[in-house]
Amino acid sequence: MSQFDIAEVRWSLGMGITEGDLNDAQRFARCLLLDGIEAAAAQRDLTTSTFGLYGLDLRVKDGKACVPLVTGSNRQITNGAGMVYQWKGNDGLSGLAGGSPRFIPYYVAADELISTLSVGNAVNPRIDRICVKLDLVDGDNAFRDFESFSLGPIVGGVQTYLRTVTSQQANRKRVVQLSSQIIAGTPAASPIPPALPAGWALWCDVLVPQNHNAVFVAKDHLRDWRMPSRQVSCFVPPSAHNVDSSASWTMSGTGSASFLKSTAVGYAQALCGTPGASGRSRLIGVHWKADMTGGVVALNRLDRGGVGDVLTSLLSLGLATNLQELSFPDGMSPVMPTWDTGLPVSVDSLPSATDRDRYQLAVVYTASAANKTVNFTRFQLMSPG
């Protein structure tokens, strides 16, 4: 059985304290704070490290916390300032020994990740990846005086001691070091991102078009892979308000046992509303309970622009975009980390206020016959808090 083992230093009365004890006490406290609290909040994805950088407060400066940004220079990417975390373990939350923390924080200064990519290929586009790595390293090396004592001669019956002072170099701090690198992709008619080196976290992907030697456009060229560090669950019960206008579904049962049942071929919607963070959370999975054999369960983005809140008619008006068909059987279906508005990571590094008010994420159940049922839908999201 795995252990969540956070250690501490124990002292006894009269026991001498060494520099090793003090260093251990500091490390253990950081491990408790970072691995035991911060990492636990992001634990859903710690075992895979799929999403490299955590801990973003997307509420800061309207989402500019270490956000990938374009500059006015050709082929150049930079960043906004903000705090990030990288998980340095590869075994989830098991086996924590209470030593150095593995969920490491770093405050990225503005423009610290500024990078210039190479000119686009003459024939095909490519996707480059910019990845980062955080490491704990010894730093602030300086000369320090060390004193040592030895027995001297006995003078007048009294033991004397000899004091020796030596000057040695020592590291006075251990700091977090940020490294970054560009992994160039392979040009192709339909390019795919290159593999990440072991130990590195993905910050952003950049589409470099054929012959590109100009300023990048964020919504066309950047894919933002930052991930908030808090997980939230948004439960959507069945509702007669979220069915199509042709009344192909009806409510059955009562209270917590109520469900939607199809009366003919048609669709029902489960709309995503994220607690306190609309438009600034990442969708990482959808869980549902339904009998949709022969039917289709799909993730859609609904466009509310121009039709107010009349959500039940959006599909029939052609204002829905299919993002992904979700697979059977019922249960968690991992998705690309879209924003909770349904805008994909490649559209913008953070949806604008207009986008957050306009678009709505929905799971749409399309029944193939009568007597199909939908019990509930639950959206799993990573949220700023």
C-alpha positions as CSV (number, residue, x, y, z in Angstrom):
1,M,0.0,0.0,0.0
2,S,1.4,3.4,-1.0
3,Q,2.1,6.0,1.7
4,F,1.7,9.7,1.7
5,D,4.8,10.2,3.8
6,I,5.7,13.7,4.9
7,A,8.6,13.7,7.3
8,E,9.7,16.0,10.1
9,V,12.8,16.6,12.2
10,R,12.6,15.5,15.8
11,W,14.9,17.0,18.5
12,S,15.5,15.8,22.0
13,L,16.5,17.9,25.1
14,G,20.2,18.5,25.2
15,M,20.8,17.2,21.7
16,G,23.0,19.3,19.5
17,I,21.4,20.7,16.3
18,T,23.5,20.5,13.2
19,E,23.3,22.4,9.9
20,G,21.9,19.1,8.4
21,D,19.0,19.2,10.8
22,L,18.1,22.8,9.9
23,N,18.3,22.0,6.2
24,D,16.1,19.0,6.6
25,A,13.5,20.9,8.6
26,Q,13.3,23.5,5.8
27,R,13.1,20.9,3.1
28,F,10.4,18.9,4.9
29,A,8.3,22.0,5.5
30,R,8.5,22.9,1.8
31,C,7.6,19.3,0.9
32,L,4.5,19.5,3.1
33,L,3.4,22.8,1.6
34,L,4.1,22.1,-2.0
35,D,3.6,18.3,-2.4
36,G,1.1,17.8,0.4
37,I,-1.2,20.8,-0.3
38,E,-0.5,22.4,-3.7
39,A,0.2,19.1,-5.6
40,A,-2.7,17.4,-4.0
41,A,-5.1,20.0,-5.4
42,A,-3.8,19.2,-8.9
43,Q,-3.6,15.5,-8.3
44,R,-5.9,14.4,-11.2
45,D,-3.1,14.8,-13.8
46,L,0.1,14.4,-11.8
47,T,0.5,10.7,-12.8
48,T,0.7,11.6,-16.5
49,S,2.2,15.1,-16.6
50,T,0.2,15.6,-19.8
51,F,-0.3,19.3,-18.9
52,G,3.1,20.6,-18.0
53,L,2.7,23.9,-16.1
54,Y,0.3,24.2,-13.2
55,G,-0.7,26.8,-10.7
56,L,-1.7,29.7,-12.9
57,D,-3.9,32.3,-11.4
58,L,-5.8,33.2,-14.6
59,R,-7.6,36.0,-12.8
60,V,-4.3,38.0,-12.5
61,K,-4.2,40.8,-15.2
62,D,-7.0,39.1,-17.1
63,G,-5.1,35.9,-17.6
64,K,-1.6,37.2,-18.3
65,A,0.1,35.0,-15.7
66,C,2.9,33.5,-17.8
67,V,0.6,33.6,-20.9
68,P,2.3,33.0,-24.3
69,L,2.3,36.3,-26.2
70,V,3.4,37.5,-29.6
71,T,5.7,40.5,-30.0
72,G,6.2,43.0,-32.7
73,S,9.3,41.2,-34.0
74,N,9.3,38.5,-36.7
75,R,8.8,34.9,-35.5
76,Q,9.1,35.9,-31.8
77,I,7.2,34.6,-28.8
78,T,7.3,36.0,-25.3
79,N,5.4,35.7,-22.0
80,G,3.6,37.7,-19.3
81,A,4.7,37.5,-15.7
82,G,3.3,35.0,-13.3
83,M,3.7,32.0,-11.0
84,V,4.0,28.5,-12.4
85,Y,4.5,25.0,-10.9
86,Q,6.0,21.9,-12.5
87,W,5.5,18.4,-11.2
88,K,8.9,16.7,-11.1
89,G,7.6,13.2,-10.1
90,N,6.4,10.5,-12.4
91,D,4.5,8.3,-9.9
92,G,1.6,10.5,-8.8
93,L,1.3,11.2,-5.1
94,S,2.7,7.8,-4.0
95,G,6.0,7.3,-2.2
96,L,6.6,10.9,-1.0
97,A,9.7,10.6,1.2
98,G,9.4,14.0,2.8
99,G,12.6,15.3,1.2
100,S,12.9,17.9,-1.4
101,P,9.5,19.0,-2.9
102,R,8.6,17.6,-6.3
103,F,5.9,20.2,-7.1
104,I,8.2,23.2,-7.7
105,P,7.1,26.8,-7.9
106,Y,8.8,29.6,-9.9
107,Y,7.8,33.2,-10.6
108,V,8.4,33.9,-14.3
109,A,9.3,37.5,-15.0
110,A,7.8,39.2,-18.0
111,D,9.7,38.3,-21.2
112,E,11.9,35.7,-19.4
113,L,10.8,33.1,-22.0
114,I,11.2,35.3,-25.1
115,S,12.1,33.0,-28.0
116,T,12.8,33.5,-31.7
117,L,11.8,30.6,-34.0
118,S,13.5,29.8,-37.3
119,V,12.0,30.8,-40.7
120,G,9.2,28.7,-42.0
121,N,10.0,25.8,-44.3
122,A,9.9,26.5,-48.1
123,V,7.4,23.7,-48.8
124,N,5.4,22.8,-45.7
125,P,4.3,24.2,-42.3
126,R,5.6,22.8,-39.0
127,I,4.7,22.9,-35.3
128,D,7.4,24.0,-32.9
129,R,7.2,23.4,-29.2
130,I,8.5,25.7,-26.5
131,C,9.1,23.7,-23.3
132,V,10.4,24.6,-19.9
133,K,12.0,22.8,-16.9
134,L,12.3,23.8,-13.3
135,D,15.2,22.5,-11.1
136,L,16.4,23.0,-7.6
137,V,20.0,24.0,-7.7
138,D,22.6,25.3,-5.3
139,G,23.3,29.0,-5.7
140,D,24.8,32.2,-4.2
141,N,28.2,30.7,-3.9
142,A,30.5,32.8,-1.6
143,F,33.5,32.5,0.6
144,R,32.7,31.9,4.3
145,D,35.0,31.7,7.3
146,F,34.8,28.5,9.3
147,E,36.2,28.1,12.8
148,S,37.6,24.9,14.2
149,F,39.1,24.2,17.6
150,S,41.7,21.8,18.9
151,L,43.4,21.1,22.2
152,G,46.4,23.4,23.0
153,P,49.0,23.2,25.7
154,I,48.1,23.2,29.4
155,V,49.3,26.5,30.9
156,G,49.4,26.8,34.7
157,G,47.3,23.7,35.0
158,V,44.6,25.1,32.7
159,Q,43.7,23.5,29.3
160,T,43.9,25.9,26.4
161,Y,42.4,25.6,23.0
162,L,43.7,26.5,19.6
163,R,41.3,28.4,17.3
164,T,41.8,28.0,13.5
165,V,40.0,30.1,10.9
166,T,39.8,28.9,7.4
167,S,38.0,30.5,4.4
168,Q,36.0,28.1,2.2
169,Q,33.5,28.4,-0.7
170,A,29.9,27.4,0.2
171,N,26.5,27.7,-1.3
172,R,24.3,30.0,0.8
173,K,21.1,29.3,-1.0
174,R,19.2,26.7,-3.0
175,V,17.2,28.3,-5.7
176,V,14.8,27.3,-8.4
177,Q,16.3,27.5,-11.9
178,L,14.2,28.0,-15.1
179,S,15.4,26.5,-18.4
180,S,13.6,26.7,-21.7
181,Q,14.2,25.3,-25.2
182,I,12.6,25.2,-28.6
183,I,11.9,21.8,-30.1
184,A,11.6,22.3,-33.8
185,G,8.9,20.2,-35.5
186,T,9.1,18.4,-38.8
187,P,7.6,20.2,-41.8
188,A,4.7,18.3,-43.3
189,A,1.4,18.9,-45.2
190,S,-0.4,18.0,-41.9
191,P,2.3,18.7,-39.3
192,I,2.3,17.1,-35.8
193,P,4.1,18.4,-32.7
194,P,7.5,16.9,-31.9
195,A,8.0,14.7,-28.8
196,L,8.9,16.4,-25.5
197,P,12.3,15.6,-23.9
198,A,12.0,13.7,-20.6
199,G,11.7,16.0,-17.6
200,W,10.5,19.0,-19.6
201,A,7.0,20.6,-19.4
202,L,5.1,21.9,-22.4
203,W,4.4,25.7,-22.3
204,C,3.1,26.4,-25.8
205,D,2.9,25.1,-29.4
206,V,3.6,27.4,-32.3
207,L,2.4,26.8,-35.8
208,V,5.0,28.1,-38.3
209,P,3.4,28.4,-41.7
210,Q,5.2,27.8,-45.0
211,N,7.9,30.4,-45.6
212,H,6.8,32.3,-42.5
213,N,9.1,35.2,-41.6
214,A,6.7,37.7,-40.1
215,V,5.0,38.5,-36.8
216,F,2.9,35.7,-35.3
217,V,-0.8,36.1,-34.8
218,A,-1.9,34.6,-31.4
219,K,-5.2,33.2,-32.4
220,D,-3.8,31.6,-35.6
221,H,-0.4,30.4,-34.5
222,L,-0.3,29.9,-30.7
223,R,-1.6,26.9,-28.7
224,D,-1.5,27.7,-25.0
225,W,-0.8,24.6,-22.8
226,R,-0.9,26.2,-19.4
227,M,-3.1,24.5,-16.9
228,P,-4.8,25.9,-13.7
229,S,-4.0,23.9,-10.6
230,R,-7.5,23.4,-9.0
231,Q,-9.9,20.7,-10.1
232,V,-13.6,21.4,-10.0
233,S,-16.6,19.3,-10.9
234,C,-19.7,20.8,-12.5
235,F,-22.8,18.5,-12.1
236,V,-25.7,19.0,-14.6
237,P,-28.9,17.3,-13.6
238,P,-31.5,16.5,-16.3
239,S,-33.8,19.4,-17.2
240,A,-36.8,19.8,-19.4
241,H,-35.3,23.3,-20.3
242,N,-32.4,21.7,-22.1
243,V,-34.2,19.7,-24.8
244,D,-35.0,20.5,-28.4
245,S,-38.2,22.4,-29.3
246,S,-39.7,19.4,-31.0
247,A,-40.3,17.8,-27.6
248,S,-38.4,14.6,-28.4
249,W,-37.6,14.2,-24.7
250,T,-39.7,14.2,-21.6
251,M,-38.9,14.3,-17.9
252,S,-39.5,11.0,-16.0
253,G,-39.2,10.1,-12.3
254,T,-39.1,12.4,-9.4
255,G,-36.5,14.2,-7.3
256,S,-32.9,12.8,-7.4
257,A,-34.2,9.8,-9.4
258,S,-35.5,12.0,-12.3
259,F,-34.2,11.5,-15.8
260,L,-34.8,12.5,-19.4
261,K,-36.4,10.0,-21.7
262,S,-36.6,10.3,-25.5
263,T,-40.0,10.0,-27.2
264,A,-38.5,10.0,-30.7
265,V,-35.3,10.7,-32.5
266,G,-33.9,14.0,-31.3
267,Y,-31.4,15.7,-29.0
268,A,-31.0,16.9,-25.4
269,Q,-28.3,19.3,-24.1
270,A,-26.3,19.4,-20.9
271,L,-24.9,22.9,-20.6
272,C,-21.7,23.6,-18.7
273,G,-21.6,26.3,-16.1
274,T,-18.3,26.6,-14.2
275,P,-18.5,27.7,-10.5
276,G,-17.0,31.2,-10.2
277,A,-14.6,30.9,-13.2
278,S,-16.6,31.0,-16.4
279,G,-14.4,31.0,-19.5
280,R,-11.2,30.6,-17.5
281,S,-11.2,26.9,-16.7
282,R,-10.0,24.0,-18.8
283,L,-12.2,21.1,-19.6
284,I,-10.3,17.8,-19.0
285,G,-13.1,15.3,-19.0
286,V,-16.8,14.5,-19.2
287,H,-18.6,11.9,-17.2
288,W,-22.2,10.9,-17.8
289,K,-24.8,8.3,-17.1
290,A,-27.2,7.5,-20.0
291,D,-28.6,4.8,-22.2
292,M,-27.7,6.1,-25.6
293,T,-27.1,2.8,-27.4
294,G,-27.2,3.5,-31.1
295,G,-27.2,7.2,-30.5
296,V,-24.5,9.9,-30.4
297,V,-22.9,11.7,-27.4
298,A,-20.9,14.7,-28.6
299,L,-19.2,17.7,-27.1
300,N,-20.4,20.9,-28.8
301,R,-19.7,24.7,-28.6
302,L,-22.9,26.7,-28.7
303,D,-22.9,30.2,-30.1
304,R,-25.3,32.4,-28.1
305,G,-24.5,35.5,-30.2
306,G,-27.7,37.2,-31.5
307,V,-30.1,34.8,-29.9
308,G,-29.9,35.8,-26.2
309,D,-30.4,32.9,-23.8
310,V,-32.7,30.9,-25.9
311,L,-30.4,27.9,-25.6
312,T,-32.9,25.2,-26.6
313,S,-33.0,26.4,-30.2
314,L,-29.3,26.9,-30.9
315,L,-28.8,23.5,-32.5
316,S,-31.8,23.9,-34.8
317,L,-30.5,27.3,-35.8
318,G,-27.2,25.9,-36.8
319,L,-25.2,27.7,-34.1
320,A,-23.5,24.7,-32.7
321,T,-20.0,23.5,-33.6
322,N,-19.1,19.8,-33.0
323,L,-15.8,19.7,-31.1
324,Q,-15.6,16.0,-30.4
325,E,-17.7,12.9,-30.4
326,L,-17.5,11.2,-27.0
327,S,-16.9,7.5,-26.8
328,F,-18.8,4.7,-25.1
329,P,-19.3,3.1,-22.6
330,D,-20.6,5.7,-20.2
331,G,-17.9,7.3,-18.0
332,M,-15.0,9.7,-18.1
333,S,-14.0,10.7,-21.6
334,P,-10.7,12.6,-21.7
335,V,-10.8,15.6,-24.1
336,M,-8.4,18.2,-25.3
337,P,-8.0,20.9,-22.7
338,T,-10.5,23.4,-24.2
339,W,-11.7,26.4,-22.3
340,D,-15.0,26.0,-20.6
341,T,-16.6,28.2,-23.3
342,G,-15.7,25.4,-25.8
343,L,-13.1,27.6,-27.4
344,P,-10.1,25.3,-28.2
345,V,-6.6,26.0,-26.9
346,S,-5.6,27.1,-30.4
347,V,-8.1,29.9,-30.7
348,D,-6.6,32.3,-28.1
349,S,-4.4,32.1,-25.0
350,L,-7.4,33.2,-23.0
351,P,-11.0,33.9,-24.2
352,S,-11.9,37.5,-24.2
353,A,-14.8,38.9,-22.1
354,T,-16.9,38.9,-25.2
355,D,-16.2,35.3,-25.9
356,R,-16.9,34.3,-22.3
357,D,-20.3,35.9,-22.5
358,R,-21.1,34.5,-26.0
359,Y,-20.1,30.9,-26.1
360,Q,-21.4,27.9,-24.1
361,L,-20.0,24.4,-23.8
362,A,-22.5,21.6,-24.1
363,V,-22.7,17.8,-24.3
364,V,-25.5,16.9,-26.8
365,Y,-27.2,13.6,-26.6
366,T,-28.9,12.6,-29.9
367,A,-31.3,9.6,-29.5
368,S,-31.7,7.1,-32.3
369,A,-35.1,6.0,-31.1
370,A,-37.6,6.4,-28.3
371,N,-37.0,5.3,-24.7
372,K,-33.4,6.4,-24.5
373,T,-32.4,8.0,-21.2
374,V,-30.1,10.6,-19.8
375,N,-29.6,10.6,-16.0
376,F,-26.8,13.2,-15.5
377,T,-23.8,14.9,-17.0
378,R,-20.7,16.0,-15.0
379,F,-17.9,18.2,-16.4
380,Q,-14.4,17.9,-14.9
381,L,-12.4,21.1,-15.1
382,M,-9.1,22.6,-14.0
383,S,-9.9,25.9,-12.5
384,P,-8.0,29.0,-11.2
385,G,-9.6,28.4,-7.8
